[in-house]
Amino acid sequence: MAIIDLKSYLVKFKIKTSFIKELILNLKPICSEIIMNISKESITLINLDPSHICLPHINLDSHDCIQYQVNPQKFENRTSFVIKFEIDNLYTILNSIKIRKQRYDKKKHIKEKGKNESISFIVFEKQINIYNENTTRIIYIQLCEIDLIDITSLQNMKFKNNFTLKIKDFKESIQSTLCINEILEFVNKNNKSIVIKTQNELACYQEILQITDQIITKPFNCTYSLTFLHSIFSHTSIKTCTFHIHNDSPLKIYIPYGINSYYVIFLAPRVEEDNY
């Protein structure tokens, strides 16, 4: 294994383990590879799933890190670096970390130090060093000469409708429908609720969910992959998210994290074969 010059790093950042762990666990069921864009202000994680149906986009803002430092020499003549790596190794490392928060022992009358509450990353052009407690792990990566996936057109889309849902309620509904079909239909009932439903030859499921912060300007009846919706929300601990929806358009799901960070997912609508 070649010895790497520690001064040649691109970025160093330290972050709460639970924060980065949740973000990566959200990506694992969707993408096998991650494209990471490193800038002076943030780190972006993005890629399409192999079927090109789902595009997750995570923005990790420097203000949501305990420490964030880019190498000024590396960024002297450029604004960002793009690297690519397989998510499996990072997922395995993060998923193996057991977090124990600081707690007070009533019997001993002392505060017990937390364990694995934060984790440090040093990103180089060919590897990522991960420091956790007294352990160092290395993930080998590839510096890309490709451009970052351009999602400008998706970000600039004007949606006719948006609303906020409680993630806990939506997750429970998804779990109830997985055994019935692979698709989930969204229909606006009124300005205070939506209907989600799915069916097969033997069973039908329908539920009314209450919505808040809604702007409903056009009726909608949209169908999306239930499998992807389940993957998107399976590891999310955030309480609410915002849906941006319109007929025959990708579904945009916005989940806020921390101060300025966010997790945005674009999910293509399901098109029935008889529509061709």
ChimeraX attribute file (.defattr): number of C-alpha atoms within 10 A of each C-alpha:
attribute: neighborCount
match mode: 1-to-1
recipient: residues
	/A:1	3
	/A:2	4
	/A:3	5
	/A:4	11
	/A:5	8
	/A:6	10
	/A:7	9
	/A:8	14
	/A:9	22
	/A:10	23
	/A:11	23
	/A:12	17
	/A:13	16
	/A:14	20
	/A:15	19
	/A:16	15
	/A:17	18
	/A:18	16
	/A:19	18
	/A:20	17
	/A:21	20
	/A:22	17
	/A:23	19
	/A:24	20
	/A:25	21
	/A:26	21
	/A:27	26
	/A:28	19
	/A:29	16
	/A:30	21
	/A:31	20
	/A:32	15
	/A:33	18
	/A:34	22
	/A:35	24
	/A:36	21
	/A:37	20
	/A:38	21
	/A:39	19
	/A:40	18
	/A:41	14
	/A:42	19
	/A:43	20
	/A:44	20
	/A:45	22
	/A:46	25
	/A:47	22
	/A:48	19
	/A:49	18
	/A:50	12
	/A:51	8
	/A:52	10
	/A:53	17
	/A:54	23
	/A:55	21
	/A:56	22
	/A:57	21
	/A:58	23
	/A:59	20
	/A:60	24
	/A:61	20
	/A:62	21
	/A:63	14
	/A:64	18
	/A:65	21
	/A:66	13
	/A:67	12
	/A:68	19
	/A:69	16
	/A:70	19
	/A:71	14
	/A:72	12
	/A:73	12
	/A:74	15
	/A:75	16
	/A:76	8
	/A:77	8
	/A:78	9
	/A:79	11
	/A:80	15
	/A:81	21
	/A:82	20
	/A:83	22
	/A:84	22
	/A:85	21
	/A:86	17
	/A:87	19
	/A:88	16
	/A:89	14
	/A:90	19
	/A:91	17
	/A:92	12
	/A:93	15
	/A:94	20
	/A:95	13
	/A:96	9
	/A:97	16
	/A:98	12
	/A:99	13
	/A:100	12
	/A:101	12
	/A:102	12
	/A:103	11
	/A:104	12
	/A:105	10
	/A:106	8
	/A:107	6
	/A:108	8
	/A:109	8
	/A:110	10
	/A:111	11
	/A:112	13
	/A:113	12
	/A:114	12
	/A:115	14
	/A:116	17
	/A:117	19
	/A:118	19
	/A:119	21
	/A:120	21
	/A:121	19
	/A:122	20
	/A:123	24
	/A:124	22
	/A:125	18
	/A:126	15
	/A:127	18
	/A:128	21
	/A:129	17
	/A:130	20
	/A:131	16
	/A:132	19
	/A:133	12
	/A:134	6
	/A:135	7
	/A:136	11
	/A:137	13
	/A:138	16
	/A:139	17
	/A:140	15
	/A:141	16
	/A:142	15
	/A:143	16
	/A:144	16
	/A:145	10
	/A:146	10
	/A:147	10
	/A:148	17
	/A:149	13
	/A:150	8
	/A:151	12
	/A:152	8
	/A:153	8
	/A:154	12
	/A:155	11
	/A:156	8
	/A:157	12
	/A:158	11
	/A:159	19
	/A:160	15
	/A:161	18
	/A:162	19
	/A:163	21
	/A:164	18
	/A:165	20
	/A:166	16
	/A:167	18
	/A:168	14
	/A:169	13
	/A:170	18
	/A:171	16
	/A:172	11
	/A:173	19
	/A:174	19
	/A:175	12
	/A:176	11
	/A:177	22
	/A:178	15
	/A:179	11
	/A:180	16
	/A:181	18
	/A:182	16
	/A:183	19
	/A:184	23
	/A:185	19
	/A:186	17
	/A:187	16
	/A:188	19
	/A:189	15
	/A:190	12
	/A:191	15
	/A:192	16
	/A:193	17
	/A:194	19
	/A:195	16
	/A:196	23
	/A:197	20
	/A:198	20
	/A:199	17
	/A:200	11
	/A:201	7
	/A:202	6
	/A:203	11
	/A:204	12
	/A:205	15
	/A:206	14
	/A:207	11
	/A:208	15
	/A:209	17
	/A:210	17
	/A:211	17
	/A:212	15
	/A:213	12
	/A:214	17
	/A:215	15
	/A:216	18
	/A:217	12
	/A:218	12
	/A:219	14
	/A:220	19
	/A:221	14
	/A:222	21
	/A:223	22
	/A:224	20
	/A:225	18
	/A:226	20
	/A:227	16
	/A:228	18
	/A:229	20
	/A:230	19
	/A:231	16
	/A:232	23
	/A:233	17
	/A:234	16
	/A:235	15
	/A:236	17
	/A:237	12
	/A:238	14
	/A:239	12
	/A:240	18
	/A:241	17
	/A:242	21
	/A:243	19
	/A:244	21
	/A:245	24
	/A:246	22
	/A:247	17
	/A:248	14
	/A:249	17
	/A:250	22
	/A:251	21
	/A:252	23
	/A:253	21
	/A:254	18
	/A:255	20
	/A:256	17
	/A:257	18
	/A:258	13
	/A:259	12
	/A:260	13
	/A:261	20
	/A:262	18
	/A:263	22
	/A:264	21
	/A:265	21
	/A:266	21
	/A:267	20
	/A:268	18
	/A:269	21
	/A:270	18
	/A:271	12
	/A:272	8
	/A:273	6
	/A:274	5
	/A:275	5
	/A:276	5
